[in-house]
Amino acid sequence: MHNLKMIEFEDVERVVERAVGPKARLLAHRVEPFTKSRQFGIMGEHYELAVEVNVGDEEEEEEGQGDGSGRPVRSLKFFLKTPPESAALRDTLVDDWVSHEEVHFFAQIHPLLVQECRERGIERWSPACYLARPEALVLEDLRSQGYAVRRNRIFGGDELKAVLASLARFHASSLLLQRRLGRPLNELFPAAFREKTFTELGKGGRSNRLGFETMRCLAERLGLTDGARMLPRILARLCELVEPRAGLRRALGAAEAMVRLQGPLWLWLLLPAVSLGGGGGGGGGGGGGVQRVGSSIKIGKSERSSSTLTGRGSSSIKIGEAAKFLNSTRVLRPALSTSMTSTSIPLAYASPQPESASSEYGNSNVTKMLKVGLAVPYKSFGYREYTRAVSRVVTALQKSTKRPNLGLFQHYDIFVKVAMQELTPSPMNILNSLCKEFLSLNVSAILYLMNYEQYGRSTASAQYFLQLAGYLGIPVIAWNADNSGLERSSLHLQLAPSIEHQTAAMLSILERYKWHQFSVVTSQIAGHDDFVQAVRERVSETQERFKFTLLNAVLWTKTKDLMELINSESRVMLLYSTREEANSILRDAHELKITGENYVWVVTQSVVENLQPRHHFPVGMIGVHFDTSSSSLVNEIATAIKVYAYGVEDFVNDPSNYGISLNTQLSCDDLEGESRWSTGEHFFKYLKNVSVEAEYGKPHVQFTQDGLLKSAELKIMNLRPGASMQLVWEEIGTWKSWEKDGLDIKDIVWPGNMHTPPQGVPEKFHVKITFLEEPPYINLAPPDPVSGKCLMERGVHCRVAKESDLQEADLQTAQRNGSSYQCCSGFCIDLLQKFSEEMGFTYELVRVEDGKWGTLENGKWNGLIADLVNRKTDMVMTSLKINSEREAVVDFTVPFMETGTAIVVAKRTGIISPTAFLEPFDTASWMLVGFVAIHSATFMIFLFEWLSPSGFGINDSSGYSNRKPAGRSLRHRFSLCRVYWLVWAVLFQAAVHVDSPRGFTARFMTNVWAMFAVVFLAIYTANLAAFMITREEFFDFSGVDDHRLARPTSHKPMIKFGTVPWTHTDSTLGKYFREMYAYMKNYNKNSVAEGIEAVINGDLDAFIYDGTVLDYLVSQDEDCRLLTVGSWYAMTGYGLAFPRNSRFLKMFNQRLLDYRDNGDLERLRRYWMTGTCRPDKEVQKSSDPLALEQFLSAFLMLMVGILIAAILLLLEHIYFKYIRQHLAKDSRASKCCALLSVREMLNPEMDVKT
């Protein structure tokens, strides 16, 4: 089962409500793969969302389908699509805006299509959509709609040709729509025809209706009688499942061309007519899509056969000179000027005509031909210049000594096909260039060099050309002046400086002048998201040596978008837009007064463009620029050919490539040919890894893994008055990416014609800050009475007296007086100074007059909150807790420290219990020893001795009874009492006279008992030492809700505890623990220090307050007598507080977030929160000598023993006086008396003397 985090529970409830109704209640849901093989979709991963819901259908309840709650249960399944788990695939989708555009389609356009079908009486043709978000798209179960799972293919040749065919039809349909509407589409909705803006700007009803009408016209152009009948196939392709492969980006591009209405495709709707050869045919069934087998593209004269359009056997597209619309006699004849001029340049010793590519590389006697395409800008008389540049570089390569192993020209010739391209070629011209000029020659690479900088239609044409080349698998070595607006391609090498190079150069300027904070302003120019991302990545890379802060990222569409910069701290702006858009942006900025001598605008190549400033460009602007002139482009032809030649050289010299041809064998006319060059990706690896020598002093031309240039040089431009006082762009330095300090700048004319750079930060402002002391956040100490300075570390002056008391006092004199000014230090002071240094403001620290934190008192706020509500202060900075009541009247920043309500107690030294000598064993063990072991051993020894032949037997009739031991009277028998005396003496190892048994068995048993006694005493002694050690006792509360605190009167004796009144802790306890709150009023203290002292002295058993403060005070206790116990209650955080709608809130919030991310807050916490004492709740053991009270139990045992002995002495006297004489009368006592032998024990005269 997949992780459910991909879709939240609330989203599932929303899906159920839309699918079943508002009365449905979600019971459970699960997410599983849509297919067992876990196949990927074109634009994400597909899963099955299964849910169980309660519905109010009484009929189902009667049938027994309920869950016992009175409501029936239904099981539903939905189709769930999410972004891929693979980071690479996910990044691809983000780069292509696929998810965003798909969501826009299902959320905005799809409902219009469904409504149109409903109004026209057309049956439902698409799956219902219940949730459309970038993270998750939920449709109805596609299995029930007959959607199939395709395996092991993405898009082959047939699919690619079908995509091109559909694209051409889409272009033709746009003309039909224009004719129907009577006005060009770009006039009706121009914003929708910019790159990547249909989903950004075109979210209104007009743009959605425009998209729908275009699709409907497309259906009509395909010959369908009803516009909506072709849509199921488009939606089927959109939801189609495919296997993941390396060609995912190609599949995305093909799917984009097939179904997406956004992006560059809109640019082609206005271009010259594209004929599809006739309007009819197809019908509703066959015209729903292009036949996949046998489709092709043909460029030439127009043909009228409709069978070539929608026939199932062979489908082809013929693009010609005229376009005739369906059901219309009108023929559009556009004025087609020559937009593509091509020529072939044979080089080296080759014949001007390209040779066949069928020869094997292994035959060294045959000179083989390598074909390469060269696309360059259209230029009058440019043919000779381009061909001369190509000839020069090839000649130089043949004579080069820098790379003597370049043996390419010994066996190969290069055939270059030059195609000059206009600024905005139509799709027909681009296809003509690819099919006729390049694919027909089987080129192995295309050199695409363009210096157009319109960042609109020209960028779209370049993107279209590169995408089509990428679909075909042909590597492209490009040099585009507007490359920042191009999407990255997997088979694309870029020789021009990238947007990453421009951002690096711009941030180097900021670093040179110590401008730490800045904002980014972009228009909706192509690549604006890439620019912002490149800035963020560069900022992250330079954080260790220079800390940048990106304050704002503004996307400009209208004037009010710049309002965000008015209240910002930013004084440095990085601008990325077109030159025309920059003129509008800077005009709006001038009206909003965010230009001038205090504001610096640093712009990209797209703004500088051809070094022609616009009217609203302010003086002092700084720009990064690289030469895009025709001469620079011609020079780059040499670099491009060198990259290609070195790549071919490395490819051919690799033995693993023996026999692999570099001829593509692609054709637009061959129905059976390849649709993608399989060797292209392999050959591209060699091109990407080349190292081409550059000019003297510059590093070699090398590429990154993304195909970007590793090293680049940019010019730094400054907009300043020229000779005629007109503003001109003047070069003031260079930036070299390969040097550590690569920025070299001369004198700059700064904004406002100033000769000194602006500060880059707002002018200093003053802030009044109110505080209340509480260690370690704010500590108070008196200043030096002589100098009045704060001698403590990082201390600053803070006023503690009332403002009215100091109205006529001298400041310097007052600062020496400890009753007026104190020195503040601590966590908050260090944080405040860091704010002041980086934000550039001054401050005044003032203690709150009533000394209260801020709670509601008789319906009014007091303390710190009252000062904020009454706007007596600009900011409160101390350990002020954030709660809902305070947030209702003031604004808080994000928390800078988490805290909660904790309890502190004191550890007391415990007195050893009088029965401590008994604690080594529990009661059961003592009972087992005293009543079982002793008696068992006694009786066993006595029994063995009595029955032993050699023992002191009393059986006179036995054969052994006459054997009397020498020197011993018969009356001296081994009695039971003597055995008890023996057992006790052995157990306690007493040095007393005992009678030992004579029998061997009894003696053995005595030794066993002695062994038991040794083990018993060893265990007892070892455990006794542990129980005689000093122990520390404390109240181990579980938390504030502990029953001993929550119900204090229920515990005897009652525990004394309190807190500080008029604090957050006090108000929280009063709100949720009324009994506790009422009880502890008698024990509350005025400050935390008083409460801690009361706990130490024993006046309080516990003190309740903020957890972080108590932890700090516990760690500062030198004797480690304090301890925080239990879990924290009412977790919250400390924050900076401001009056409502304060202009300072946002800037302090941003700084706190930065400090949290870079670890500054954590470093301050460790510095101030660490103490010398780290107590814990474990029992502390001491190695100090035992005091008298610690060994009192042993003396108690001795005293008890003396008392028992005194009692026995009394009993002995009683015996001798009253009992002994009766026993002495009969020396022959009965056998029972003999067993006990009491008289023998207590009558010495009866003992036998030896």
Secondary structure, DSSP 8 states (H G I E B T S, - for coil): ---GGGS-HHHHHHHHHHHT-TT-EEEEEEEEESSTT--EETTEEEEEEEEEEE---HHHHHTT-B-SSSSBEEEEEEEEEE--SSHHHHHHHHHHTHHHHHHHIIIIIHHHHHHHHHHTT----S--EEEE-SS-EEEE-GGGGT--B--S-S--HHHHHHHHHHHHHHHHHHHHHHHHHSS-HHHH-GGGGSTT-TTTT--SHHHHHHHHHHHHHHHHHTT-SSGGGGHHHHHHHHT-EE---TTHHHHHHHHHHHH--SGGGGGGGGSS----S-S---HHHHTTS--STTEEEEESS----THHHH-SS-EEEEE-S-EE-TT---EE-------EEEEEEE-TT--SS---TTS-TT-TTS-EEEEEEEEEE--TTHHHHHHHHHHHHHHHHHH-SSSTT--HHHHEEEEEEEEEE-SS--HHHHHHIIIIIIGGGT-S-EEEEE----SSHHHHHHHHHHHHHHHHT--EEEEETTGGGS---TTEEE-S--HHHHHHHHHHHHHHTT--EEEEEE-S-TTHHHHHHHHHHHHHHTTTTS--EEEEEEE-SSGGGGHHHHTSS--EEEEES-HHHHHHHHHHHHHTT--STT-EEEE-HHHHTTT---TT--TT-EEEE---SHHHHHHHHHHHHHHHHHHHHHHHH-GGGTT------B-SS-TTSBSS-TTHHHHHHHHHT--B--STTS--B-B-TTS-BS--EEEEEEEEE-TTS-EEEEEEEEEETTSTT-EEE----BGGGBSS---SS---EEEEEEE--BTTTBEEE---TTT----STT-EEEE-S-GGGGSSS-HHHHHH-TTTEEEEESHHHHHHHHHHHHHTEEEEEEE-TT-----EETTEE-HHHHHHHTTS-SEE-SS-B--HHHHTTSEE-S-SEEEEEEEEEE-EE----TTGGGTTS-HHHHHIIIIIIHHHHHHHHHHHHHHSTTS----TTSTTTT---TT--TT----HHHHHHHHHHHHTT---------SHHHHHHHHHHHHHHHHHHHHHHHHHHHHTS--EE-----STT-HHHHSGGGSSS---EE--TTSHHHHHHHHH-HHHHHHHGGG--SSHHHHHHHHHHTS-SEEEEEHHHHHHHHHH-TT--EEEEEEEEEEEEE--EE-TT-TTHHHHHHHHHHHHHHTHHHHHHHHHH--S----SS-----S---GGGGHHHHHHHHHHHHHHHHHHHHHHHIIIIIHHHHHH-SS--HHHHHHTHHHHH-GGGS---
